[in-house]
Amino acid sequence: MKTILLPTDFSETANYALEVAVQLTKKFGSKLVLLHMLEISENLMPSATLSNDVSAMQNTHQHDLPEALFYMKLARKRFKELADLPFMQGVEYEEEIQSYLNFRGIIDSAHKYKADLIVMGSHGASGLKEVFVGSHTEKVVRTSDIPVLVIKSKHENFKVRNFVFATNWEVENKDAFIDAYNFARKFQAKMHLLYVNTSGSEFLTSKEIDGKFKTLMLETKIDSDAISTNTYSDKSVEHGIFNFSKQMNADLIGIPTHGRRGLAHFLNHSIGEEVANHADIPVITFKVG
């Protein structure tokens, strides 16, 4: 995990995510990039990081300077306040500013810095659309081709001992499964591979589920003894994920996404948002394919 991107609006919730990102940075020796989204339109936004914003202002229209300078100075002040937080002492990081109005700025910055992980804050049950960076956050979770770790509460010592990864065990999800497995290994966590069986047309027999699992293991070449395989019956996929995770005392829930094409087949748009929105514990997403 070489680079971690942390978008922030300097709120308490964003600071919860920052504290986890700092812990991961220290644990893995990663580079940390802090991204702030300014609430100004792109035509006022200098194409520069905070460190060279003064020179960038020379390229900004004169009549736009007061507003742009105000927001830049405010961001500088807020970044300084972050640096003074107790858990930030001795932590090296890079600062970047993008326009608030384009959620793609987060993913573009992640690509620019070749980030391996995006860590974001969420207010949990109040909904991803109410978290920092407004309604753009759920779009990042749903469309990112880079793993996104969503943090909802304070974690002074972020550990992953039990990691539940929910998937439909289809071969199309093998890349996400492999990434999730490698993530679990980094934390030396026990990985619980979960299939939620529901009634109706989605119901599968034990024989069908076993067949899917065997095929998936052959395709991924992952040692089946290194993970726990579980089927859980419930009235819906999201309820099954929540209830099983609670039963296993999970520290983290993982779900696959199709990147720009939306959530994986077994997790339609509403189910994926339900998991990321309402789980009481952190959630991480991995791109399919």
C-alpha positions as CSV (number, residue, x, y, z in Angstrom):
1,M,0.0,0.0,0.0
2,K,2.3,2.8,-1.3
3,T,-0.1,5.8,-1.5
4,I,-3.3,6.6,0.4
5,L,-5.6,9.5,-0.6
6,L,-7.8,11.2,2.0
7,P,-10.4,13.7,0.8
8,T,-11.4,16.1,3.6
9,D,-13.7,19.0,4.3
10,F,-12.1,19.4,7.7
11,S,-15.2,18.1,9.5
12,E,-15.2,15.8,12.5
13,T,-16.3,12.9,10.4
14,A,-13.5,13.6,7.9
15,N,-11.0,13.7,10.8
16,Y,-12.2,10.2,11.8
17,A,-11.2,9.0,8.4
18,L,-8.0,11.0,8.5
19,E,-7.0,9.3,11.8
20,V,-7.5,5.9,10.2
21,A,-5.5,6.9,7.1
22,V,-2.7,8.1,9.3
23,Q,-2.6,4.8,11.1
24,L,-2.5,2.9,7.8
25,T,0.2,5.2,6.6
26,K,2.4,4.4,9.6
27,K,1.6,0.7,9.5
28,F,2.5,0.2,5.8
29,G,5.0,3.1,5.3
30,S,2.6,4.7,2.8
31,K,2.6,8.2,1.3
32,L,-0.4,10.2,2.5
33,V,-2.1,12.7,0.2
34,L,-4.8,15.1,1.7
35,L,-7.3,16.4,-0.8
36,H,-9.6,19.3,-0.2
37,M,-12.5,20.2,-2.5
38,L,-13.0,24.0,-2.8
39,E,-16.6,25.3,-3.1
40,I,-15.8,27.4,-6.1
41,S,-16.3,26.8,-9.8
42,E,-13.5,25.3,-11.9
43,N,-13.0,28.6,-13.9
44,L,-11.9,30.2,-10.6
45,M,-9.7,27.3,-9.5
46,P,-6.0,27.6,-10.2
47,S,-4.5,24.3,-11.4
48,A,-2.0,23.9,-8.6
49,T,-1.5,22.3,-5.2
50,L,-1.6,24.3,-2.1
51,S,2.2,24.6,-2.0
52,N,2.4,26.7,-5.2
53,D,-1.0,28.4,-5.1
54,V,0.5,31.9,-5.1
55,S,2.2,31.5,-8.4
56,A,-0.9,29.8,-9.8
57,M,-2.9,32.9,-8.9
58,Q,-1.0,34.8,-11.5
59,N,-2.9,32.8,-14.1
60,T,-6.3,33.6,-12.5
61,H,-8.4,36.5,-13.9
62,Q,-7.8,39.6,-11.8
63,H,-11.5,40.1,-10.9
64,D,-11.6,36.5,-9.7
65,L,-8.7,36.9,-7.3
66,P,-10.5,38.0,-4.1
67,E,-12.8,34.9,-4.0
68,A,-10.1,32.5,-5.1
69,L,-7.6,33.9,-2.6
70,F,-10.1,33.8,0.2
71,Y,-10.8,30.1,-0.3
72,M,-7.1,29.3,-0.8
73,K,-6.2,31.1,2.4
74,L,-9.0,29.4,4.3
75,A,-7.8,26.0,3.1
76,R,-4.3,26.8,4.2
77,K,-5.5,27.7,7.6
78,R,-7.6,24.5,7.9
79,F,-4.6,22.4,6.8
80,K,-2.5,24.0,9.4
81,E,-5.2,23.1,12.0
82,L,-5.0,19.5,10.8
83,A,-1.3,19.4,11.3
84,D,-1.8,20.4,14.9
85,L,-4.0,17.4,15.7
86,P,-2.3,15.1,18.2
87,F,-2.4,12.0,15.9
88,M,-0.8,14.1,13.1
89,Q,2.4,14.8,14.9
90,G,5.4,13.7,13.0
91,V,3.3,12.6,10.0
92,E,4.5,13.7,6.5
93,Y,1.8,14.3,3.9
94,E,1.1,16.2,0.7
95,E,-1.8,18.6,0.2
96,E,-3.9,19.2,-2.9
97,I,-6.9,21.3,-3.8
98,Q,-9.5,20.5,-6.4
99,S,-12.9,22.0,-7.4
100,Y,-15.8,20.9,-5.2
101,L,-18.1,20.9,-8.2
102,N,-16.7,17.8,-9.9
103,F,-16.7,14.5,-7.9
104,R,-14.3,13.1,-10.5
105,G,-11.6,15.3,-9.0
106,I,-11.3,12.7,-6.2
107,I,-10.8,9.8,-8.6
108,D,-8.6,11.9,-10.9
109,S,-6.4,12.8,-7.9
110,A,-6.2,9.2,-6.9
111,H,-4.9,8.3,-10.4
112,K,-2.5,11.3,-10.4
113,Y,-0.8,10.1,-7.2
114,K,-1.3,6.4,-8.1
115,A,-3.2,5.8,-4.9
116,D,-3.8,2.3,-3.8
117,L,-6.6,3.3,-1.4
118,I,-9.1,6.1,-0.9
119,V,-10.2,6.7,2.7
120,M,-13.4,8.6,3.1
121,G,-15.6,9.7,6.0
122,S,-19.3,9.0,6.3
123,H,-22.1,9.9,8.7
124,G,-23.4,6.4,8.5
125,A,-27.1,6.0,8.8
126,S,-27.8,9.6,7.8
127,G,-26.7,8.5,4.3
128,L,-23.7,8.8,2.0
129,K,-25.4,11.8,0.3
130,E,-25.1,13.7,3.6
131,V,-21.4,13.1,4.0
132,F,-18.6,15.5,3.2
133,V,-18.3,16.6,-0.4
134,G,-22.0,16.4,-0.6
135,S,-23.8,14.0,-2.9
136,H,-20.6,13.2,-4.7
137,T,-19.4,10.8,-2.1
138,E,-21.7,8.0,-3.0
139,K,-20.7,8.4,-6.6
140,V,-17.0,7.9,-5.6
141,V,-17.9,4.8,-3.7
142,R,-20.0,3.4,-6.6
143,T,-17.7,4.3,-9.5
144,S,-14.1,4.2,-8.2
145,D,-11.7,1.7,-9.8
146,I,-9.6,2.1,-6.7
147,P,-10.5,0.5,-3.3
148,V,-12.5,2.9,-1.1
149,L,-12.5,2.5,2.6
150,V,-15.5,4.3,4.3
151,I,-15.1,5.2,7.9
152,K,-18.1,6.2,10.1
153,S,-16.7,6.7,13.6
154,K,-13.6,7.3,15.6
155,H,-11.0,4.5,15.6
156,E,-8.0,5.3,17.8
157,N,-6.6,1.9,17.0
158,F,-7.9,0.6,13.7
159,K,-7.5,-3.1,13.4
160,V,-9.1,-5.7,11.1
161,R,-9.3,-9.1,12.8
162,N,-12.5,-10.4,11.1
163,F,-13.1,-9.3,7.5
164,V,-16.4,-10.2,5.8
165,F,-16.3,-10.1,2.0
166,A,-19.8,-10.5,0.5
167,T,-20.0,-11.7,-3.1
168,N,-22.1,-13.9,-5.3
169,W,-19.1,-16.2,-5.8
170,E,-19.2,-15.7,-9.6
171,V,-15.9,-15.9,-11.5
172,E,-16.5,-12.3,-12.8
173,N,-15.8,-11.2,-9.3
174,K,-12.5,-13.0,-9.0
175,D,-10.3,-9.8,-9.3
176,A,-12.2,-8.1,-6.5
177,F,-12.0,-11.3,-4.4
178,I,-8.2,-11.5,-4.9
179,D,-7.7,-7.9,-4.0
180,A,-9.9,-8.4,-0.9
181,Y,-7.9,-11.5,0.1
182,N,-4.6,-9.7,-0.3
183,F,-6.0,-6.8,1.8
184,A,-7.0,-9.2,4.5
185,R,-3.5,-10.8,4.5
186,K,-1.9,-7.3,5.0
187,F,-3.8,-7.1,8.2
188,Q,-3.3,-10.7,9.1
189,A,-7.1,-10.8,9.3
190,K,-9.4,-13.8,9.1
191,M,-11.4,-13.5,5.9
192,H,-15.0,-14.7,5.9
193,L,-16.2,-15.2,2.3
194,L,-20.0,-14.8,2.4
195,Y,-22.8,-15.8,0.1
196,V,-26.3,-14.6,1.1
197,N,-29.0,-16.9,0.0
198,T,-32.4,-15.4,-0.5
199,S,-35.8,-16.8,-1.5
200,G,-37.4,-16.6,-4.9
201,S,-35.6,-16.7,-8.2
202,E,-32.2,-15.8,-6.5
203,F,-32.3,-19.0,-4.3
204,L,-29.5,-21.5,-4.9
205,T,-29.2,-25.1,-3.6
206,S,-26.2,-26.1,-1.5
207,K,-24.9,-28.1,-4.5
208,E,-25.1,-25.0,-6.8
209,I,-23.3,-22.8,-4.2
210,D,-20.6,-25.4,-3.7
211,G,-20.1,-25.6,-7.4
212,K,-19.7,-21.8,-7.6
213,F,-17.1,-21.9,-4.8
214,K,-15.0,-24.6,-6.3
215,T,-14.9,-22.8,-9.7
216,L,-13.9,-19.6,-8.0
217,M,-11.1,-21.2,-6.1
218,L,-9.8,-22.8,-9.2
219,E,-9.8,-19.5,-11.0
220,T,-8.2,-17.5,-8.2
221,K,-5.8,-20.2,-7.0
222,I,-6.4,-19.1,-3.5
223,D,-6.0,-21.7,-0.8
224,S,-9.5,-22.5,0.5
225,D,-8.1,-23.4,3.9
226,A,-6.9,-19.8,4.3
227,I,-10.4,-18.4,4.3
228,S,-13.8,-19.2,6.0
229,T,-16.6,-19.9,3.5
230,N,-20.1,-19.1,4.6
231,T,-23.7,-19.2,3.3
232,Y,-26.3,-17.2,5.2
233,S,-30.0,-17.2,4.5
234,D,-31.9,-14.0,5.0
235,K,-34.8,-12.0,3.6
236,S,-32.5,-9.7,1.6
237,V,-28.8,-9.6,0.7
238,E,-28.2,-6.4,2.7
239,H,-29.9,-7.8,5.8
240,G,-27.8,-11.0,5.4
241,I,-24.6,-9.0,5.2
242,F,-25.4,-7.0,8.3
243,N,-26.7,-9.9,10.4
244,F,-23.8,-12.2,9.5
245,S,-21.2,-9.5,10.1
246,K,-22.7,-8.8,13.5
247,Q,-22.7,-12.5,14.3
248,M,-19.0,-12.8,13.3
249,N,-18.1,-9.6,15.2
250,A,-16.6,-8.3,12.0
251,D,-14.3,-5.3,12.0
252,L,-14.8,-4.6,8.2
253,I,-17.2,-5.4,5.4
254,G,-16.0,-5.7,1.8
255,I,-18.2,-5.5,-1.3
256,P,-17.3,-5.7,-5.0
257,T,-18.1,-2.9,-7.5
258,H,-18.0,-2.7,-11.2
259,G,-16.3,0.7,-11.2
260,R,-17.8,3.1,-13.7
261,R,-20.5,0.5,-14.6
262,G,-22.0,0.4,-11.2
263,L,-22.1,-2.2,-8.5
264,A,-21.5,-5.9,-9.0
265,H,-24.3,-8.0,-10.4
266,F,-25.4,-9.5,-7.1
267,L,-25.3,-6.0,-5.5
268,N,-27.6,-3.7,-7.4
269,H,-27.3,0.1,-6.9
270,S,-29.7,0.3,-3.9
271,I,-28.2,-2.7,-2.1
272,G,-24.6,-1.4,-2.5
273,E,-25.6,2.0,-1.1
274,E,-27.5,0.3,1.7
275,V,-24.4,-1.6,2.8
276,A,-22.1,1.4,2.6
277,N,-24.7,3.7,4.1
278,H,-26.0,1.8,7.0
279,A,-23.4,-0.7,8.2
280,D,-22.2,0.1,11.7
281,I,-18.7,-0.8,10.9
282,P,-16.2,0.4,8.1
283,V,-16.9,-0.8,4.6
284,I,-14.4,-1.2,1.8
285,T,-15.1,-1.6,-1.9
286,F,-13.1,-3.4,-4.6
287,K,-13.5,-3.1,-8.3
288,V,-14.6,-6.1,-10.4
289,G,-12.5,-6.8,-13.4
